[in-house]
Amino acid sequence: MKIKVGVIFGGESVEHEVSIITAVQAMNKMDTEKYDIIPIYITKDRQWYTGEILKEIENYQDMNLIKRYCKKVVLYEKNGAFILQSKGFFKRTIKEIDIAFPIVHGTNVEDGTLQGYLQTIGVPYVGSNVYASVVSQDKIYMKQIFESEGVPIKNYIWFYDNDYKLDSASIIEKVNKNLKYPLIVKPATQGSSIGIKTAKNEEQLIEAIEEAIKYDTRIVIEELVQNLKEVNISVLGNYKNQELSSIEEVISKEDFLTYEEKYIGSSKAKGKIPMKGTMKNASKGMVSADRKIPADLTKALEKQVKEAAITVFKALGNSGVCRIDFLVDTKEKKAYVNEINSIPGSLAFYLWAPVGKEYTELLDDMINVGIKDYKARISKTHSFESNILKGFANGFKGLKGTKKF
């Protein structure tokens, strides 16, 4: 009997379209001999749909098409089964799933929000749990954990948007006192390089902060790595076992790898990311970026990257497939951890083929890890049979509007 895999994607996120691309890529590479693939698309206004046409990228050109041929559903547990039930007056079971496979990017989905819902209703799911998803989405949290683990990171500060609005001068003064230009300014919880700008002076710093504030309530500013080489590596597994992919060197013409370079690529021939409602000529996701595999690193730097990747993955408690991004100072010969992506664009499949793991096998491994994580989670004690509220029954006497238990 096939395992019924509910692939969840989309959501209220600025990375909505990137999630669609990654999910469609994955669904078309899953082993249909083993899995019954059930697409679950979350629109930008948080409505859930399922239907076979969601497996084809061109069908996202017109939302009316999806609304016409797909069913609006809710996912919940019923009599021990996890079902997709239709919404409306006449409710019926549309599909049943055995395990959820979140392929989402960004806030409101990748950041533990979706994982928390799945865990609350008890459905097994692929990938990092709530805690790991939260810290992996938040650049401030992850940096604080990296510091505690002794992982090399660049100097940084962070602040709330409200603090800046109330007293911008003190924030600028703090930056100038503690950090050296050039700097990079980032929204704390966005991905795909959205809202990120560099600053070589105070005027550019103010512009960059005002851009970042559009996307987040917390802002992080850090020193740029000089003599920069950007490299990434992927980790597969959980806290018990980890595998490492090949290391890529990402080629960027800017101070950092931009959204356009990640998803549109350097030439028009590579296609376009879906923008403004269109999915025509959709890109290949992160595959569109210019890269060199394997990265041109010394043995010593390669060792730094691999050891730090395992440390980061385990320290944050990640699971499934993650991508860890590094900033290498070629003059210092030092690799700094930039961030971790708990659900990376294209699931970083292109990093695994060079080490002999094709995409279909990678997806199979991710599902197997998810099943193991679920079995480990339900083996732990999470509640007690005793009802401590019974002892408080007399304490409610005399309270207006209450009854004795």
C-alpha positions in Angstrom: 0.0 0.0 0.0 1.3 3.4 -0.9 2.0 6.1 1.7 -0.3 9.1 1.3 1.9 12.2 1.3 0.3 15.6 1.7 2.6 18.2 0.2 1.8 21.6 1.7 3.0 24.7 0.0 2.3 28.4 -0.6 1.0 30.4 2.3 0.9 34.1 3.4 4.5 34.8 2.8 6.6 37.1 0.5 8.2 33.8 -0.6 4.9 32.4 -1.7 5.8 31.9 -5.4 9.2 30.4 -4.5 7.4 27.8 -2.4 5.1 26.9 -5.3 8.1 26.3 -7.6 9.9 24.2 -5.0 6.8 22.1 -4.3 6.0 21.5 -7.9 9.6 20.4 -8.6 9.4 18.0 -5.6 6.0 16.5 -6.5 7.2 15.7 -10.0 10.2 13.9 -8.6 8.6 11.8 -5.9 8.5 8.0 -6.4 4.9 7.3 -7.5 5.5 3.6 -6.9 5.8 4.3 -3.2 3.7 7.4 -2.6 0.3 8.8 -3.4 1.0 12.5 -3.7 -1.7 14.9 -2.5 -1.0 18.6 -3.2 -2.2 21.0 -0.5 -2.0 24.6 -1.6 -2.4 27.5 0.8 -3.3 30.8 -0.9 -2.0 34.2 0.1 -5.2 34.7 2.0 -4.7 31.4 3.9 -7.3 29.3 2.2 -6.4 25.6 1.7 -7.0 23.8 -1.6 -6.4 20.3 -3.0 -6.6 19.0 -6.5 -4.5 17.2 -9.2 -4.1 20.4 -11.3 -1.9 21.8 -8.5 0.9 19.5 -9.6 1.4 21.6 -12.8 3.2 25.0 -12.6 1.3 26.6 -15.5 -2.0 26.2 -13.6 -1.1 28.9 -11.2 -1.5 31.6 -13.8 -5.1 32.0 -12.9 -6.5 31.6 -9.4 -10.0 31.3 -10.8 -8.9 28.0 -12.4 -7.7 26.7 -9.1 -11.0 27.7 -7.4 -13.0 26.1 -10.1 -11.2 22.7 -10.3 -9.8 22.3 -6.8 -11.6 21.7 -3.5 -11.3 24.2 -0.6 -10.4 22.1 2.4 -9.4 21.9 6.1 -6.9 19.4 7.5 -7.8 17.8 10.8 -7.8 14.5 12.7 -10.9 12.3 12.7 -11.1 9.0 14.4 -7.4 8.5 14.2 -7.1 9.5 10.5 -5.9 12.8 9.1 -8.3 14.0 6.5 -8.8 16.9 4.1 -12.5 17.8 4.5 -14.3 20.1 2.2 -15.6 23.4 3.4 -19.1 24.7 3.0 -22.6 23.4 4.0 -22.1 19.9 2.7 -18.9 18.7 4.2 -17.2 15.5 3.0 -13.8 13.8 3.1 -11.9 14.7 0.0 -8.6 13.0 0.8 -6.8 11.3 3.6 -3.0 11.7 4.3 -0.5 9.6 6.3 2.2 12.2 6.5 2.5 15.9 5.7 5.4 17.3 3.7 5.7 21.0 4.3 7.5 22.7 1.3 7.1 26.3 2.4 9.3 29.3 2.6 9.2 32.4 4.8 7.2 33.8 7.7 3.8 32.4 8.6 4.6 29.0 7.3 8.3 27.9 7.5 8.8 29.7 10.8 7.1 27.1 13.0 3.6 28.3 12.4 2.6 25.5 10.1 4.7 22.9 12.0 2.9 23.9 15.2 -0.5 23.3 13.7 0.5 19.9 12.3 2.0 18.9 15.7 -1.2 20.1 17.5 -3.5 17.8 15.5 -0.9 15.0 15.7 -0.1 14.4 12.0 3.4 13.1 11.2 5.4 15.6 9.1 8.7 15.9 7.3 11.3 18.4 8.4 12.3 20.4 11.4 10.0 20.6 14.4 8.5 23.8 15.8 11.5 24.9 17.9 14.1 24.3 15.1 11.8 26.0 12.6 11.4 29.1 14.8 15.2 29.6 15.4 16.1 28.7 11.8 13.8 31.5 10.5 15.0 34.1 12.9 18.5 35.5 12.2 18.8 36.9 15.7 17.9 33.8 17.5 20.2 31.7 15.4 23.1 34.0 15.8 22.7 33.9 19.6 22.8 30.1 19.4 25.8 30.2 17.1 27.6 32.4 19.6 26.9 30.0 22.4 28.3 27.1 20.3 31.4 29.0 19.4 30.5 29.0 15.7 32.3 31.9 13.8 29.9 34.7 12.9 30.5 38.4 12.1 29.9 41.2 14.6 26.3 42.3 14.7 23.6 44.3 16.6 19.8 44.1 16.4 16.9 46.2 17.4 13.1 46.6 17.1 11.5 48.8 14.5 9.7 50.7 17.2 13.0 51.6 19.0 14.3 53.0 15.7 11.2 55.0 15.1 11.3 56.5 18.6 15.0 57.3 18.7 16.8 56.6 15.4 19.8 58.7 16.4 20.7 56.3 19.3 20.4 53.3 17.0 22.7 54.9 14.4 25.1 55.9 17.2 25.2 52.3 18.5 25.9 51.0 15.0 28.7 53.4 14.4 30.2 52.7 17.8 30.2 48.8 17.6 30.4 48.0 13.9 32.7 48.8 11.0 31.5 49.7 7.5 30.6 48.2 5.1 27.5 46.7 6.7 24.6 44.6 5.7 21.1 45.2 7.0 18.5 42.4 7.2 14.9 41.9 8.3 15.3 39.2 11.1 12.8 36.7 9.8 12.7 37.1 6.0 14.3 34.7 3.5 15.4 34.7 -0.1 17.4 38.0 0.4 14.2 40.0 0.6 14.5 43.4 2.2 18.3 43.1 2.5 20.6 46.0 1.6 24.3 46.9 2.1 25.6 50.2 3.5 29.0 51.7 3.0 28.2 54.9 4.9 25.7 56.3 7.3 23.4 57.7 4.6 23.1 54.3 3.0 22.6 52.7 6.4 19.5 54.8 7.1 18.1 53.9 3.6 18.8 50.2 4.3 17.1 50.3 7.7 14.0 51.9 6.3 13.8 49.3 3.7 14.2 46.4 6.1 11.6 47.8 8.5 9.0 47.4 5.7 9.3 43.6 6.2 9.9 42.9 9.9 9.6 44.2 13.4 13.2 43.3 14.3 16.3 44.3 12.3 19.8 42.8 12.3 22.9 44.7 11.1 26.2 43.0 10.7 29.6 43.6 9.2 30.2 42.5 5.7 32.8 39.8 5.1 35.7 41.2 3.1 37.4 39.3 0.2 34.1 37.4 0.1 33.4 34.0 -1.3 29.9 32.6 -0.6 29.6 28.8 -0.2 26.7 26.6 0.8 26.3 23.1 2.0 23.3 20.9 2.7 22.7 18.5 5.6 20.3 15.6 5.6 19.2 13.8 8.7 18.2 14.5 12.3 20.0 14.8 15.7 21.0 11.2 15.6 22.5 11.0 12.1 23.7 13.5 9.5 24.9 13.3 5.9 26.7 16.1 4.1 26.2 17.2 0.5 28.8 18.7 -1.9 29.8 22.3 -1.3 28.7 24.9 -3.8 30.3 28.3 -4.5 27.7 30.8 -5.4 28.7 33.4 -7.9 27.3 36.9 -7.2 27.9 40.2 -8.9 26.6 42.0 -5.8 27.7 42.3 -2.2 25.4 39.4 -1.4 23.4 36.8 -3.4 20.2 38.7 -4.4 16.6 37.4 -4.9 17.0 37.9 -8.6 20.2 36.0 -8.8 18.8 33.1 -6.7 15.6 32.6 -8.6 15.8 34.4 -12.0 19.4 33.7 -12.9 21.8 35.7 -15.0 20.1 35.3 -18.3 16.6 35.6 -19.6 16.8 32.1 -21.1 16.7 30.6 -17.6 13.2 31.8 -17.2 11.4 34.0 -14.8 10.1 33.6 -11.3 6.4 34.0 -11.2 5.5 37.6 -10.5 2.3 39.6 -10.4 0.1 36.6 -10.8 1.9 34.9 -13.7 3.6 31.5 -13.8 4.6 31.5 -17.4 8.2 30.4 -18.0 8.6 29.7 -14.3 12.2 29.4 -13.2 13.9 26.3 -11.8 14.2 27.9 -8.3 17.6 28.0 -6.8 19.0 26.1 -9.7 18.9 29.4 -11.6 21.7 30.9 -9.6 25.2 30.9 -11.0 27.3 28.4 -9.1 30.4 26.2 -9.1 30.2 22.7 -7.7 32.4 21.7 -6.0 33.4 25.0 -4.5 37.0 26.1 -4.9 38.2 25.7 -1.3 41.3 24.6 0.4 41.1 21.4 2.4 41.3 23.4 5.6 38.4 25.6 4.6 36.4 22.7 3.4 36.9 21.1 6.8 35.8 24.3 8.6 32.6 24.4 6.6 31.7 20.7 7.1 32.4 20.8 10.8 30.5 24.0 11.4 27.5 22.7 9.3 27.1 19.7 11.5 27.4 21.8 14.7 24.8 24.3 13.5 22.4 21.6 12.3 22.5 19.8 15.7 22.6 22.9 17.8 19.4 24.2 16.3 17.8 20.7 16.3 17.0 20.6 12.6 15.7 17.6 10.7 15.1 16.7 7.1 17.1 18.7 4.6 18.6 22.0 5.4 21.1 24.3 3.7 23.7 26.2 5.7 25.2 29.3 4.0 28.7 30.4 4.7 30.7 33.6 4.1 34.3 32.9 3.5 37.0 35.6 3.9 39.6 34.3 1.4 42.4 36.5 2.8 41.7 35.5 6.5 41.1 31.9 5.3 38.1 31.8 7.7 34.5 30.6 7.1 31.7 32.5 8.9 28.3 31.0 9.2 25.7 33.3 7.6 22.4 31.4 8.3 20.6 28.1 8.0 17.6 27.4 5.8 15.3 24.8 7.3 13.4 24.3 4.1 15.8 25.6 1.4 14.8 26.6 -2.1 14.5 23.6 -4.4 15.2 21.6 -1.2 18.9 22.0 -2.2 18.6 18.9 -4.4 21.3 20.2 -6.8 23.9 19.8 -4.0 23.2 16.1 -3.6 23.5 14.8 -7.1 27.3 15.3 -7.2 27.6 13.0 -4.2 25.5 10.3 -5.8 22.0 11.1 -4.4 19.4 11.9 -7.0 16.4 14.0 -6.2 13.9 11.1 -5.9 16.2 9.3 -3.4 16.6 12.6 -1.4 12.9 13.0 -1.1 12.5 9.4 -0.1 15.2 9.9 2.6 13.4 13.0 3.9 10.1 11.2 4.2 11.8 8.3 6.1 13.5 10.7 8.5 10.1 12.4 9.1 8.6 9.0 10.0 11.4 8.2 12.4 11.0 11.7 14.0 7.3 11.0 14.5 7.9 7.7 16.1 10.5 9.2 18.4 8.1 12.1 19.3 5.1 9.8 20.2 7.4 7.6 22.3 7.9 10.5 24.8 5.5 11.4 27.6 3.6 14.6 26.9 0.7 14.4 29.3 -0.5 12.7 32.5 -3.7 10.7 33.2 -4.4 12.4 36.5 -6.8 15.3 36.6 -5.4 17.8 39.0 -8.5 20.1 38.5 -10.6 17.8 40.7 -8.9 19.0 43.8 -9.9 22.6 43.0 -13.7 21.9 42.8 -14.5 23.5 46.2 -12.4 26.5 45.4 -15.0 27.7 42.8 -17.9 27.9 45.2 -19.4 31.3 45.2 -17.9 32.4 41.9 -20.6 33.9 39.8 -21.5 32.0 36.6 -19.6 28.8 37.6 -20.7 25.3 38.5 -19.1 22.6 40.6 -17.2 20.1 38.6 
